[in-house]
Amino acid sequence: MEKIASFTVDHLTLEPGVYVSRVDRDPATGAVVTTFDLRLTAPNREPVMNTAEVHTIEHLGATFLRNDPEWASRVVYFGPMGCRTGFYLVVFGEVSSREIAPLVTRLFEFVCDFEGEIPGAAAAECGNYLDQNLPAAQWWARRYLEGTLRGIDEAHLAYGA
């Protein structure tokens, strides 16, 4: 089998950032989707996130994105990477990292400022509703905002830039 594109990115040098992971076109319909790699940690060099905070960011992020007035209708998916170093955001259309960065910044500001009950964190709404950690999710969101998103440069918007 061919190696998938994301496995060809050098994870020994990859830094936190907002990267276009892939752009796919459906040959039958012409529909285009862009997959973003929202990398919160430097793989293999920094600690990974625990499942509870990943789960909390997933719930808050999906809720925020599907309610954003500009982007809600274009959001296909938001969820964690299996390696727990970041998240995937999939949107309709061909979109650059620079274009999506303001939305990602607002998303992580929302996580930082969130208070109250985590949306969808009830037994009837989630298969593992007890695995949540808002303070840790906010710590990671703040770290990503302050260390990467605010003032993001080209080196953190494109693989190998």
N, CA and C atoms as an extended XYZ file, in Angstrom:
483
Properties=species:S:1:pos:R:3:atomname:S:1:resname:S:1:resid:I:1 pbc="F F F"
N         0.833       -1.190        0.000 N   MET     1
C         0.000        0.000        0.000 CA  MET     1
C         0.871        1.245        0.000 C   MET     1
N         0.337        2.308       -0.596 N   GLU     2
C         1.049        3.573       -0.595 CA  GLU     2
C         0.957        4.221        0.784 C   GLU     2
N         2.026        4.920        1.143 N   LYS     3
C         2.046        5.665        2.396 CA  LYS     3
C         1.136        6.878        2.239 C   LYS     3
N         0.283        7.141        3.233 N   ILE     4
C        -0.596        8.302        3.147 CA  ILE     4
C         0.216        9.572        3.380 C   ILE     4
N        -0.266       10.675        2.826 N   ALA     5
C         0.487       11.930        2.809 CA  ALA     5
C         0.896       12.394        4.205 C   ALA     5
N         0.006       12.264        5.180 N   SER     6
C         0.330       12.787        6.509 CA  SER     6
C         1.499       12.045        7.152 C   SER     6
N         1.764       10.817        6.722 N   PHE     7
C         2.895       10.069        7.264 CA  PHE     7
C         4.218       10.468        6.606 C   PHE     7
N         4.150       11.297        5.567 N   THR     8
C         5.376       11.764        4.921 CA  THR     8
C         5.864       13.081        5.522 C   THR     8
N         5.080       13.695        6.401 N   VAL     9
C         5.496       14.915        7.090 CA  VAL     9
C         6.486       14.524        8.183 C   VAL     9
N         7.602       15.219        8.267 N   ASP    10
C         8.629       14.890        9.252 CA  ASP    10
C         8.166       15.292       10.647 C   ASP    10
N         7.724       14.327       11.406 N   HIS    11
C         7.218       14.573       12.760 CA  HIS    11
C         8.338       14.832       13.771 C   HIS    11
N         9.580       14.721       13.340 N   LEU    12
C        10.700       15.042       14.221 CA  LEU    12
C        11.024       16.535       14.209 C   LEU    12
N        10.529       17.244       13.194 N   THR    13
C        10.776       18.689       13.106 CA  THR    13
C         9.489       19.506       13.131 C   THR    13
N         8.330       18.851       13.044 N   LEU    14
C         7.044       19.545       13.008 CA  LEU    14
C         6.800       20.309       14.306 C   LEU    14
N         6.359       21.543       14.168 N   GLU    15
C         6.054       22.393       15.317 CA  GLU    15
C         4.558       22.669       15.377 C   GLU    15
N         4.075       23.156       16.521 N   PRO    16
C         2.671       23.555       16.587 CA  PRO    16
C         2.353       24.565       15.489 C   PRO    16
N         1.162       24.454       14.923 N   GLY    17
C         0.776       25.356       13.850 CA  GLY    17
C        -0.604       25.038       13.318 C   GLY    17
N        -0.932       25.670       12.196 N   VAL    18
C        -2.184       25.455       11.470 CA  VAL    18
C        -1.778       25.125       10.041 C   VAL    18
N        -1.891       23.864        9.672 N   TYR    19
C        -1.380       23.401        8.397 CA  TYR    19
C        -2.480       22.797        7.530 C   TYR    19
N        -2.402       23.034        6.220 N   VAL    20
C        -3.258       22.293        5.300 CA  VAL    20
C        -2.651       20.905        5.195 C   VAL    20
N        -3.405       19.916        5.612 N   SER    21
C        -2.949       18.535        5.556 CA  SER    21
C        -3.217       17.946        4.172 C   SER    21
N        -4.389       18.281        3.618 N   ARG    22
C        -4.744       17.775        2.287 CA  ARG    22
C        -5.944       18.529        1.739 C   ARG    22
N        -6.073       18.517        0.434 N   VAL    23
C        -7.242       19.051       -0.266 CA  VAL    23
C        -7.740       17.927       -1.162 C   VAL    23
N        -9.016       17.580       -1.016 N   ASP    24
C        -9.599       16.476       -1.780 CA  ASP    24
C       -10.756       16.971       -2.634 C   ASP    24
N       -10.822       16.416       -3.857 N   ARG    25
C       -11.918       16.720       -4.773 CA  ARG    25
C       -12.642       15.425       -5.109 C   ARG    25
N       -13.955       15.463       -5.024 N   ASP    26
C       -14.761       14.310       -5.420 CA  ASP    26
C       -14.925       14.380       -6.936 C   ASP    26
N       -14.388       13.404       -7.671 N   PRO    27
C       -14.475       13.464       -9.133 CA  PRO    27
C       -15.907       13.410       -9.660 C   PRO    27
N       -16.805       12.818       -8.910 N   ALA    28
C       -18.185       12.694       -9.378 CA  ALA    28
C       -18.958       14.008       -9.242 C   ALA    28
N       -18.732       14.728       -8.143 N   THR    29
C       -19.522       15.942       -7.891 CA  THR    29
C       -18.719       17.223       -8.018 C   THR    29
N       -17.401       17.104       -7.941 N   GLY    30
C       -16.559       18.298       -7.952 CA  GLY    30
C       -16.429       18.947       -6.585 C   GLY    30
N       -17.072       18.382       -5.573 N   ALA    31
C       -16.988       18.941       -4.219 CA  ALA    31
C       -15.542       18.902       -3.728 C   ALA    31
N       -15.152       19.960       -3.037 N   VAL    32
C       -13.791       20.070       -2.511 CA  VAL    32
C       -13.860       20.193       -0.994 C   VAL    32
N       -12.966       19.484       -0.306 N   VAL    33
C       -12.827       19.637        1.141 CA  VAL    33
C       -11.354       19.837        1.460 C   VAL    33
N       -11.093       20.690        2.447 N   THR    34
C        -9.740       20.927        2.931 CA  THR    34
C        -9.641       20.383        4.347 C   THR    34
N        -8.609       19.601        4.601 N   THR    35
C        -8.341       19.064        5.938 CA  THR    35
C        -7.173       19.832        6.536 C   THR    35
N        -7.398       20.375        7.729 N   PHE    36
C        -6.362       21.109        8.444 CA  PHE    36
C        -5.819       20.282        9.597 C   PHE    36
N        -4.526       20.391        9.799 N   ASP    37
C        -3.801       19.825       10.924 CA  ASP    37
C        -3.614       20.976       11.907 C   ASP    37
N        -4.386       20.957       12.983 N   LEU    38
C        -4.248       21.953       14.040 CA  LEU    38
C        -3.340       21.325       15.082 C   LEU    38
N        -2.061       21.578       14.967 N   ARG    39
C        -1.057       20.889       15.784 CA  ARG    39
C        -0.782       21.724       17.033 C   ARG    39
N        -1.111       21.162       18.207 N   LEU    40
C        -0.931       21.868       19.469 CA  LEU    40
C         0.398       21.580       20.142 C   LEU    40
N         1.009       20.444       19.837 N   THR    41
C         2.281       20.093       20.459 CA  THR    41
C         3.290       19.687       19.389 C   THR    41
N         4.562       19.768       19.722 N   ALA    42
C         5.624       19.288       18.841 CA  ALA    42
C         5.704       17.775       19.013 C   ALA    42
N         5.326       17.012       17.992 N   PRO    43
C         5.291       15.554       18.121 CA  PRO    43
C         6.635       14.968       18.528 C   PRO    43
N         6.565       13.999       19.398 N   ASN    44
C         7.727       13.229       19.844 CA  ASN    44
C         8.742       14.045       20.641 C   ASN    44
N         8.440       15.334       20.898 N   ARG    45
C         9.361       16.171       21.666 CA  ARG    45
C         8.678       16.827       22.858 C   ARG    45
N         7.364       16.903       22.827 N   GLU    46
C         6.607       17.487       23.933 CA  GLU    46
C         5.563       16.476       24.388 C   GLU    46
N         5.095       16.611       25.613 N   PRO    47
C         4.042       15.703       26.079 CA  PRO    47
C         2.781       15.818       25.214 C   PRO    47
N         2.091       14.701       25.082 N   VAL    48
C         0.801       14.705       24.385 CA  VAL    48
C        -0.292       15.097       25.374 C   VAL    48
N        -1.450       15.457       24.831 N   MET    49
C        -2.598       15.780       25.674 CA  MET    49
C        -3.229       14.489       26.180 C   MET    49
N        -3.787       14.554       27.376 N   ASN    50
C        -4.533       13.413       27.906 CA  ASN    50
C        -5.911       13.360       27.264 C   ASN    50
N        -6.535       12.196       27.328 N   THR    51
C        -7.820       12.040       26.640 CA  THR    51
C        -8.906       12.957       27.191 C   THR    51
N        -8.899       13.233       28.473 N   ALA    52
C        -9.969       14.056       29.050 CA  ALA    52
C        -9.967       15.469       28.472 C   ALA    52
N        -8.801       16.096       28.373 N   GLU    53
C        -8.765       17.451       27.822 CA  GLU    53
C        -8.989       17.447       26.313 C   GLU    53
N        -8.509       16.420       25.627 N   VAL    54
C        -8.790       16.290       24.197 CA  VAL    54
C       -10.300       16.192       23.982 C   VAL    54
N       -10.944       15.378       24.795 N   HIS    55
C       -12.387       15.181       24.694 CA  HIS    55
C       -13.139       16.487       24.942 C   HIS    55
N       -12.695       17.250       25.927 N   THR    56
C       -13.342       18.528       26.236 CA  THR    56
C       -13.166       19.506       25.080 C   THR    56
N       -11.950       19.604       24.536 N   ILE    57
C       -11.730       20.499       23.390 CA  ILE    57
C       -12.572       20.044       22.207 C   ILE    57
N       -12.699       18.738       22.013 N   GLU    58
C       -13.533       18.221       20.922 CA  GLU    58
C       -14.988       18.675       21.083 C   GLU    58
N       -15.552       18.516       22.271 N   HIS    59
C       -16.950       18.920       22.496 CA  HIS    59
C       -17.127       20.420       22.320 C   HIS    59
N       -16.245       21.205       22.931 N   LEU    60
C       -16.355       22.663       22.834 CA  LEU    60
C       -16.078       23.134       21.409 C   LEU    60
N       -15.073       22.553       20.773 N   GLY    61
C       -14.719       22.945       19.417 CA  GLY    61
C       -15.809       22.641       18.417 C   GLY    61
N       -16.360       21.441       18.476 N   ALA    62
C       -17.436       21.081       17.550 CA  ALA    62
C       -18.651       21.971       17.750 C   ALA    62
N       -18.975       22.264       19.001 N   THR    63
C       -20.115       23.138       19.297 CA  THR    63
C       -19.866       24.544       18.763 C   THR    63
N       -18.686       25.095       19.035 N   PHE    64
C       -18.351       26.435       18.562 CA  PHE    64
C       -18.401       26.505       17.039 C   PHE    64
N       -17.732       25.568       16.378 N   LEU    65
C       -17.630       25.611       14.917 CA  LEU    65
C       -18.983       25.466       14.233 C   LEU    65
N       -19.836       24.616       14.777 N   ARG    66
C       -21.137       24.394       14.133 CA  ARG    66
C       -22.145       25.494       14.457 C   ARG    66
N       -21.698       26.469       15.257 N   ASN    67
C       -22.531       27.631       15.560 CA  ASN    67
C       -21.912       28.927       15.055 C   ASN    67
N       -20.744       28.850       14.433 N   ASP    68
C       -20.100       30.058       13.929 CA  ASP    68
C       -20.899       30.609       12.748 C   ASP    68
N       -21.284       31.888       12.794 N   PRO    69
C       -22.141       32.438       11.737 CA  PRO    69
C       -21.533       32.365       10.335 C   PRO    69
N       -20.227       32.490       10.226 N   GLU    70
C       -19.583       32.496        8.917 CA  GLU    70
C       -19.245       31.092        8.421 C   GLU    70
N       -18.824       30.201        9.308 N   TRP    71
C       -18.265       28.921        8.901 CA  TRP    71
C       -19.145       27.704        9.166 C   TRP    71
N       -20.200       27.826        9.942 N   ALA    72
C       -20.999       26.655       10.360 CA  ALA    72
C       -21.405       25.765        9.191 C   ALA    72
N       -21.847       26.349        8.101 N   SER    73
C       -22.329       25.546        6.972 CA  SER    73
C       -21.192       24.886        6.195 C   SER    73
N       -19.965       25.292        6.467 N   ARG    74
C       -18.817       24.725        5.752 CA  ARG    74
C       -18.055       23.694        6.569 C   ARG    74
N       -18.363       23.573        7.856 N   VAL    75
C       -17.649       22.627        8.716 CA  VAL    75
C       -18.155       21.211        8.450 C   VAL    75
N       -17.237       20.330        8.115 N   VAL    76
C       -17.551       18.923        7.896 CA  VAL    76
C       -17.249       18.131        9.163 C   VAL    76
N       -16.089       18.419        9.781 N   TYR    77
C       -15.646       17.598       10.912 CA  TYR    77
C       -14.617       18.359       11.734 C   TYR    77
N       -14.657       18.151       13.053 N   PHE    78
C       -13.613       18.602       13.966 CA  PHE    78
C       -13.407       17.484       14.975 C   PHE    78
N       -12.179       17.012       15.101 N   GLY    79
C       -11.927       15.942       16.058 CA  GLY    79
C       -10.446       15.724       16.277 C   GLY    79
N       -10.122       14.902       17.269 N   PRO    80
C        -8.732       14.707       17.679 CA  PRO    80
C        -7.934       13.778       16.769 C   PRO    80
N        -6.640       14.015       16.766 N   MET    81
C        -5.703       13.076       16.137 CA  MET    81
C        -5.494       11.921       17.111 C   MET    81
N        -5.322       10.751       16.600 N   GLY    82
C        -5.083        9.593       17.450 CA  GLY    82
C        -3.843        9.727       18.314 C   GLY    82
N        -2.846       10.461       17.834 N   CYS    83
C        -1.605       10.630       18.594 CA  CYS    83
C        -1.746       11.648       19.725 C   CYS    83
N        -2.857       12.337       19.781 N   ARG    84
C        -3.175       13.326       20.825 CA  ARG    84
C        -2.218       14.517       20.833 C   ARG    84
N        -1.731       14.901       19.647 N   THR    85
C        -0.902       16.095       19.527 CA  THR    85
C        -1.657       17.251       18.878 C   THR    85
N        -2.911       17.017       18.489 N   GLY    86
C        -3.685       18.066       17.848 CA  GLY    86
C        -5.040       17.579       17.387 C   GLY    86
N        -5.608       18.346       16.451 N   PHE    87
C        -6.964       18.095       15.963 CA  PHE    87
C        -7.002       18.246       14.451 C   PHE    87
N        -7.984       17.592       13.853 N   TYR    88
C        -8.273       17.796       12.433 CA  TYR    88
C        -9.517       18.655       12.323 C   TYR    88
N        -9.474       19.605       11.410 N   LEU    89
C       -10.628       20.411       11.040 CA  LEU    89
C       -10.813       20.229        9.548 C   LEU    89
N       -11.994       19.776        9.138 N   VAL    90
C       -12.297       19.555        7.730 CA  VAL    90
C       -13.414       20.514        7.341 C   VAL    90
N       -13.184       21.272        6.268 N   VAL    91
C       -14.179       22.241        5.796 CA  VAL    91
C       -14.406       22.071        4.299 C   VAL    91
N       -15.613       22.428        3.861 N   PHE    92
C       -15.901       22.457        2.430 CA  PHE    92
C       -15.146       23.605        1.784 C   PHE    92
N       -14.631       23.365        0.581 N   GLY    93
C       -13.948       24.384       -0.192 CA  GLY    93
C       -12.441       24.289       -0.047 C   GLY    93
N       -11.755       24.956       -0.956 N   GLU    94
C       -10.289       25.020       -0.885 CA  GLU    94
C        -9.941       26.275       -0.102 C   GLU    94
N        -9.379       26.074        1.070 N   VAL    95
C        -9.128       27.150        2.025 CA  VAL    95
C        -7.674       27.079        2.467 C   VAL    95
N        -7.026       28.231        2.584 N   SER    96
C        -5.628       28.259        3.019 CA  SER    96
C        -5.538       28.308        4.545 C   SER    96
N        -4.367       27.994        5.037 N   SER    97
C        -4.123       28.090        6.481 CA  SER    97
C        -4.308       29.523        6.964 C   SER    97
N        -3.836       30.480        6.178 N   ARG    98
C        -3.973       31.899        6.546 CA  ARG    98
C        -5.459       32.276        6.649 C   ARG    98
N        -6.289       31.754        5.751 N   GLU    99
C        -7.724       32.062        5.766 CA  GLU    99
C        -8.437       31.452        6.965 C   GLU    99
N        -8.013       30.265        7.398 N   ILE   100
C        -8.701       29.575        8.490 CA  ILE   100
C        -8.174       29.997        9.854 C   ILE   100
N        -6.985       30.571        9.923 N   ALA   101
C        -6.358       30.918       11.205 CA  ALA   101
C        -7.229       31.802       12.102 C   ALA   101
N        -7.943       32.817       11.578 N   PRO   102
C        -8.805       33.606       12.476 CA  PRO   102
C        -9.912       32.773       13.124 C   PRO   102
N       -10.494       31.832       12.384 N   LEU   103
C       -11.514       30.953       12.955 CA  LEU   103
C       -10.905       30.068       14.035 C   LEU   103
N        -9.743       29.515       13.779 N   VAL   104
C        -9.078       28.652       14.761 CA  VAL   104
C        -8.741       29.460       16.012 C   VAL   104
N        -8.317       30.695       15.835 N   THR   105
C        -8.022       31.560       16.983 CA  THR   105
C        -9.285       31.802       17.803 C   THR   105
N       -10.389       32.124       17.145 N   ARG   106
C       -11.658       32.337       17.872 CA  ARG   106
C       -12.099       31.067       18.594 C   ARG   106
N       -11.908       29.918       17.962 N   LEU   107
C       -12.254       28.634       18.568 CA  LEU   107
C       -11.493       28.435       19.879 C   LEU   107
N       -10.190       28.654       19.861 N   PHE   108
C        -9.406       28.419       21.071 CA  PHE   108
C        -9.591       29.524       22.108 C   PHE   108
N        -9.973       30.721       21.694 N   GLU   109
C       -10.383       31.752       22.655 CA  GLU   109
C       -11.669       31.324       23.353 C   GLU   109
N       -12.585       30.737       22.584 N   PHE   110
C       -13.832       30.225       23.155 CA  PHE   110
C       -13.547       29.165       24.214 C   PHE   110
N       -12.648       28.247       23.915 N   VAL   111
C       -12.294       27.208       24.885 CA  VAL   111
C       -11.695       27.851       26.136 C   VAL   111
N       -10.791       28.798       25.962 N   CYS   112
C       -10.148       29.474       27.108 CA  CYS   112
C       -11.161       30.155       28.018 C   CYS   112
N       -12.161       30.771       27.422 N   ASP   113
C       -13.126       31.586       28.171 CA  ASP   113
C       -14.363       30.818       28.621 C   ASP   113
N       -14.499       29.549       28.222 N   PHE   114
C       -15.722       28.808       28.498 CA  PHE   114
C       -15.921       28.574       29.993 C   PHE   114
N       -17.147       28.761       30.420 N   GLU   115
C       -17.554       28.443       31.795 CA  GLU   115
C       -18.856       27.667       31.734 C   GLU   115
N       -19.046       26.773       32.658 N   GLY   116
C       -20.310       26.044       32.731 CA  GLY   116
C       -20.164       24.595       32.343 C   GLY   116
N       -21.311       23.986       32.041 N   GLU   117
C       -21.361       22.573       31.677 CA  GLU   117
C       -20.873       22.375       30.244 C   GLU   117
N       -20.048       21.366       30.038 N   ILE   118
C       -19.543       21.046       28.709 CA  ILE   118
C       -20.718       20.576       27.849 C   ILE   118
N       -20.920       21.188       26.672 N   PRO   119
C       -22.009       20.747       25.800 CA  PRO   119
C       -21.865       19.275       25.420 C   PRO   119
N       -22.948       18.548       25.498 N   GLY   120
C       -22.949       17.152       25.112 CA  GLY   120
C       -22.297       16.207       26.100 C   GLY   120
N       -21.969       16.685       27.283 N   ALA   121
C       -21.285       15.850       28.277 CA  ALA   121
C       -22.285       15.280       29.278 C   ALA   121
N       -23.235       14.543       28.755 N   ALA   122
C       -24.223       13.839       29.577 CA  ALA   122
C       -24.337       12.412       29.041 C   ALA   122
N       -24.736       11.509       29.885 N   ALA   123
C       -24.791       10.093       29.517 CA  ALA   123
C       -25.636        9.846       28.265 C   ALA   123
N       -26.729       10.574       28.116 N   ALA   124
C       -27.610       10.376       26.965 CA  ALA   124
C       -27.042       10.974       25.684 C   ALA   124
N       -25.969       11.785       25.805 N   GLU   125
C       -25.437       12.515       24.647 CA  GLU   125
C       -24.038       12.070       24.215 C   GLU   125
N       -23.330       11.321       25.057 N   CYS   126
C       -21.930       11.007       24.792 CA  CYS   126
C       -21.588        9.621       25.332 C   CYS   126
N       -20.796        8.887       24.592 N   GLY   127
C       -20.434        7.537       24.984 CA  GLY   127
C       -19.406        7.435       26.099 C   GLY   127
N       -18.773        8.550       26.444 N   ASN   128
C       -17.785        8.554       27.523 CA  ASN   128
C       -17.843        9.918       28.209 C   ASN   128
N       -19.023       10.293       28.636 N   TYR   129
C       -19.286       11.654       29.100 CA  TYR   129
C       -18.492       12.066       30.340 C   TYR   129
N       -18.006       11.124       31.128 N   LEU   130
C       -17.259       11.470       32.344 CA  LEU   130
C       -15.793       11.833       32.067 C   LEU   130
N       -15.306       11.504       30.887 N   ASP   131
C       -13.905       11.761       30.540 CA  ASP   131
C       -13.776       13.179       29.987 C   ASP   131
N       -13.814       14.161       30.886 N   GLN   132
C       -13.734       15.581       30.536 CA  GLN   132
C       -12.810       16.274       31.536 C   GLN   132
N       -12.094       17.308       31.063 N   ASN   133
C       -11.242       18.084       31.960 CA  ASN   133
C       -11.135       19.513       31.410 C   ASN   133
N       -12.056       20.368       31.847 N   LEU   134
C       -12.092       21.746       31.359 CA  LEU   134
C       -10.839       22.535       31.747 C   LEU   134
N       -10.356       22.489       33.004 N   PRO   135
C        -9.144       23.267       33.324 CA  PRO   135
C        -7.941       22.882       32.463 C   PRO   135
N        -7.737       21.598       32.229 N   ALA   136
C        -6.608       21.170       31.393 CA  ALA   136
C        -6.830       21.576       29.938 C   ALA   136
N        -8.069       21.475       29.450 N   ALA   137
C        -8.380       21.912       28.086 CA  ALA   137
C        -8.076       23.403       27.931 C   ALA   137
N        -8.419       24.186       28.937 N   GLN   138
C        -8.163       25.618       28.885 CA  GLN   138
C        -6.666       25.920       28.942 C   GLN   138
N        -5.916       25.111       29.677 N   TRP   139
C        -4.470       25.294       29.721 CA  TRP   139
C        -3.869       25.081       28.336 C   TRP   139
N        -4.265       23.977       27.668 N   TRP   140
C        -3.761       23.692       26.325 CA  TRP   140
C        -4.202       24.757       25.335 C   TRP   140
N        -5.454       25.211       25.431 N   ALA   141
C        -5.963       26.249       24.523 CA  ALA   141
C        -5.172       27.539       24.696 C   ALA   141
N        -4.915       27.915       25.935 N   ARG   142
C        -4.152       29.143       26.219 CA  ARG   142
C        -2.734       29.024       25.673 C   ARG   142
N        -2.129       27.872       25.880 N   ARG   143
C        -0.766       27.636       25.384 CA  ARG   143
C        -0.714       27.756       23.861 C   ARG   143
N        -1.682       27.178       23.166 N   TYR   144
C        -1.756       27.228       21.699 CA  TYR   144
C        -1.986       28.665       21.223 C   TYR   144
N        -2.886       29.364       21.897 N   LEU   145
C        -3.149       30.764       21.541 CA  LEU   145
C        -1.905       31.622       21.692 C   LEU   145
N        -1.303       31.570       22.865 N   GLU   146
C        -0.182       32.451       23.178 CA  GLU   146
C         1.103       32.039       22.471 C   GLU   146
N         1.313       30.753       22.294 N   GLY   147
C         2.559       30.285       21.709 CA  GLY   147
C         2.551       30.132       20.209 C   GLY   147
N         1.359       30.043       19.614 N   THR   148
C         1.294       29.754       18.181 CA  THR   148
C         0.330       30.665       17.423 C   THR   148
N        -0.925       30.730       17.847 N   LEU   149
C        -1.948       31.378       17.033 CA  LEU   149
C        -1.836       32.900       16.964 C   LEU   149
N        -1.615       33.526       18.086 N   ARG   150
C        -1.528       34.992       18.075 CA  ARG   150
C        -0.185       35.394       17.480 C   ARG   150
N        -0.231       36.047       16.342 N   GLY   151
C         0.994       36.426       15.649 CA  GLY   151
C         1.590       35.303       14.827 C   GLY   151
N         0.768       34.349       14.392 N   ILE   152
C         1.274       33.197       13.644 CA  ILE   152
C         2.008       33.653       12.381 C   ILE   152
N         3.135       32.975       12.099 N   ASP   153
C         3.940       33.321       10.942 CA  ASP   153
C         3.873       32.206        9.896 C   ASP   153
N         4.458       32.463        8.734 N   GLU   154
C         4.389       31.510        7.631 CA  GLU   154
C         4.984       30.150        7.986 C   GLU   154
N         5.995       30.127        8.845 N   ALA   155
C         6.626       28.865        9.231 CA  ALA   155
C         5.675       27.942        9.966 C   ALA   155
N         4.618       28.499       10.534 N   HIS   156
C         3.645       27.698       11.285 CA  HIS   156
C         2.301       27.591       10.560 C   HIS   156
N         2.343       27.943        9.264 N   LEU   157
C         1.156       27.844        8.405 CA  LEU   157
C         1.343       26.881        7.241 C   LEU   157
N         2.553       26.388        7.039 N   ALA   158
C         2.822       25.467        5.929 CA  ALA   158
C         3.886       24.460        6.349 C   ALA   158
N         3.638       23.210        6.044 N   TYR   159
C         4.627       22.169        6.345 CA  TYR   159
C         5.948       22.524        5.685 C   TYR   159
N         7.029       22.411        6.422 N   GLY   160
C         8.360       22.599        5.872 CA  GLY   160
C         8.708       24.017        5.460 C   GLY   160
N         7.878       24.992        5.850 N   ALA   161
C         8.161       26.382        5.447 CA  ALA   161
C         9.298       26.964        6.250 C   ALA   161
